[in-house]
Amino acid sequence: MSPRKIIIDTDPGQDDAVAILLALASPEELDLLGITCVAGNVPLPLTSKNARITCEAAGKTDVPVFAGSKAPLCRPLITAEHVHGQTGLDGPTLWEPDMPLAEGHGVDFIIGTLRSEPAGTVTLCTLGPLTNIAAAFNRAPDIIERVQEVVMMGGAYFEVGNITPAAEFNIYVDPEAAEILFRSGAPITVMPLDVTHKVLATKPRTAAIRALNSRVGTFTADMLDFFERFDVEKYGSEGGPLHDPCVIAWLLQPGLFSGRRVNVEIETQSDLTLGMTVADWWRVTGRKPNALFIGDADADGFFKLLTERLARL
């Protein structure tokens, strides 16, 4: 069976970087056609730099990295240096990447790839605000029916919000973009805070990655050691949640996860609940399901997969 073709749309971020590494370590299952960057955790110049640093850390510099949207569709950019540090990848010692950005805009790459590849063969893996995806769908609505699946990290239901009382960061940054995706009719699988907060990089799990004694193992462990401090202090948890790698893990071992098909709508009007993912988990609205909303994960199985794959790099 040929590997599944994917595009990663991302705003690295330590957890985004781990997701990229997991994909790069799995070429038998995943054919990473390109990485498109978006402003989110940090501004676009840093997210597009961090994606290339991550590829270089893995020794995988043949994957094209594109700069995409530098701001949400119709709102000022909100960033998260308070979580990820000023670089977005605080923790390891960083460097200026030798790997150049690919020519062209990330949105054009998404459109061109979906038009050139056979319909139903490209999965969009979104790890940040959905600006690039929405812009592509708005500009080229013909590509929507060509998407195999959108697997996204974003939103929350039982865990409510992490940037406001009601909203998860990726959705809150560009709620209009999220609304466009959820109303597009494309097949969607959602990795919300409800599942990612169960996948914690505890000290023993991070130590196992560091014990790989490789460049990637040390790079990843240094990121996780920095990344955990925010969530441990905020939630009193045993480690930081690895949000974005859940997207890639789902593609590799979907049996690690469980959820249900529900209707998801995005709040774009209320000042109080802007960016809320209104997930009809209990199916009380009668609205047609438009997403598979993941609610649980085998955390030990997840970290076994992650550590084994990072050992390949």
BELMO-V507054 format. One record per pair of residues at least 4 apart in sequence whose ideal C-beta (glycine too) atoms are under 6 Angstrom apart, sorted by the first residue. I is the first residue (numbers start at 0). GAP is how many residues later the second one is. Records with the same first field share a line. If there is no record, write none. Layout:
I->GAP + GAP
This chain:
2->26 + 27 + 28
3->26
4->26 + 28 + 116 + 117
5->24 + 26 + 117 + 119
6->26 + 27 + 117
7->27 + 117
8->27 + 117 + 123
9->6 + 117 + 118
10->27 + 29 + 30 + 36 + 117
11->4 + 5 + 35 + 38 + 39 + 76
12->28 + 71 + 75
13->209 + 213
14->227 + 228 + 229
15->111 + 228
16->37
17->202 + 227
18->108 + 225 + 226 + 229
19->34
20->37
21->223 + 226 + 287
22->7 + 9 + 225
23->34 + 36
24->284 + 287 + 288
25->4 + 226 + 283
28->223
31->31
32->80
33->30 + 75
34->16 + 30
35->30 + 32 + 70 + 73 + 96
36->10 + 11 + 14 + 30 + 31
37->30 + 31 + 90 + 91 + 93 + 94
38->4 + 5 + 31 + 38
39->88 + 89 + 133
40->39 + 43 + 47
41->4 + 5 + 37 + 46
43->4 + 23 + 26
45->4 + 42
47->19 + 53
49->38 + 39
50->14
51->13 + 45 + 47
52->44
54->5 + 6 + 8
55->41 + 43
56->159 + 162
57->158 + 255
60->38
63->38
64->36 + 37
65->36 + 40 + 43
66->34
67->38 + 39 + 64
68->62 + 63
70->6
71->59 + 101 + 102
72->101 + 103 + 104
73->102
77->95
79->4
80->5
82->147
83->4
84->5
86->7
89->136
90->131 + 132 + 135
91->127 + 130 + 131
103->4 + 5
105->26
106->25 + 28 + 29
107->4
108->4
109->26
110->25 + 29 + 32
111->4
112->4
113->8 + 29 + 32
116->4 + 5
118->27
119->28
120->27
121->26
122->25 + 26
123->26
124->26 + 122
125->4 + 7 + 26
126->26 + 117
127->42
128->41 + 44 + 45
129->4 + 44 + 47 + 48 + 51
130->43 + 46
132->48
133->43 + 46
136->7 + 43 + 47
143->40 + 42
146->39
148->38
149->36 + 38
150->38 + 96 + 99
151->38
152->38 + 90 + 91 + 94
153->14 + 16 + 17
154->13 + 16 + 35 + 37 + 122
155->4 + 12 + 36 + 37 + 38
156->37 + 122 + 124
157->36
158->34 + 35 + 38
160->4 + 5 + 6 + 7
161->6 + 7
162->4 + 6 + 9
165->107 + 110
166->4 + 5 + 108 + 109
167->25
170->4 + 7 + 104 + 106
171->103
174->91 + 93 + 100
175->92
177->88
178->87 + 89
181->82 + 84 + 108
187->103
188->103
189->101 + 103
190->4 + 55 + 56 + 103
192->4
193->101
194->99 + 100 + 102
195->45 + 47 + 50
196->44
197->99 + 101
198->42 + 43 + 98 + 100 + 103
199->37 + 38 + 39 + 41
200->4 + 5 + 23 + 27 + 38 + 39 + 41
201->36 + 37
204->98
205->15 + 18
207->99
208->8 + 11 + 12 + 98
209->7 + 11
211->5 + 99
215->94 + 97
222->4
226->13
227->4 + 11 + 12
230->4 + 6 + 9
231->5
244->4
248->53 + 56
249->4 + 7
252->52
255->41 + 42 + 45 + 46
256->37 + 40
257->38
258->33 + 34 + 35 + 36
260->28 + 31
261->17 + 18 + 19 + 27 + 31
262->17 + 24 + 26 + 27
263->13 + 15 + 27
264->13
266->6 + 9
269->4
278->14
279->5 + 7
296->5
302->4
